[in-house]
Amino acid sequence: DPAELEPLTRAHLRLGRRVLRRGPPDEGEVTAMRAVFDRLFADHDILLQPAVAQPPPTTSSLRSGWARSVLRMSSFTPFTPSWNLARYPAMTVPAGLGSGNLPVAVMLGGPPGSEPRLVSVARELERVAPWPRHAPL
């Protein structure tokens, strides 16, 4: 129920719905992105990459209007759109603590049908370095 959401989240929801009214991504763009990934996965089973590109934005910086918030979050998470566009499986998993004792994560991506492998690698990462169950103090 959108009424249950925070105002900024409702604004993002409205923006997403407007984008979807324009139609799905151009299939030529999808095909081109899949071709890039197909070349990558010809020689590799999984891609490991950062989940985010920079430290998280402050909550106050996200309250400066929906357009600024969307741009800010886009620069924070630039890696995920290509996976969504290609429609290839990917998952983000915790990877310990970084600078300032903030949690960090990595993104695992693979070719179509690699979901079991991705989950298996995530399970192994958790076995080697158990994920904290509570936010650091």
Disulfide bonds with the S-S distance in Angstrom:
none
